[in-house]
Amino acid sequence: MFYNLPFNSILVLVIGALLLAAGGYVGITWRMYYFAVGLILLGLGSALCGLTNGFSNHSPNGRLLRKIGSLAFLIGLPLVFYSLYRFI
């Protein structure tokens, strides 16, 4: 799965890893749990998007990862927007 990823997928995968790390940092240090969970879910969705080449992998594993990544995006975005609205 990793051997034929284009550069854009690798960048999205790295962004997802950074969002996961940022979510953990925000949750541990600032204790903004809604924002941390939202960042972690966005990071998970971005990482899965990068792994499946923009959700275009049509294998059975790709379809499963697309469903999980889409659900993570759909839950993570409102949490991040709510916490930004609430805290800023």
Secondary structure, DSSP 4 states (H G I P E B T S, - for coil): --TT--HHHHHHHHHHHHHHHHHHHIIIII--HHHHHHHHHHHHHHHHHHHTTTTT--SHHHHHHHHHHHHHHHHHHHHHHHHHHHH-
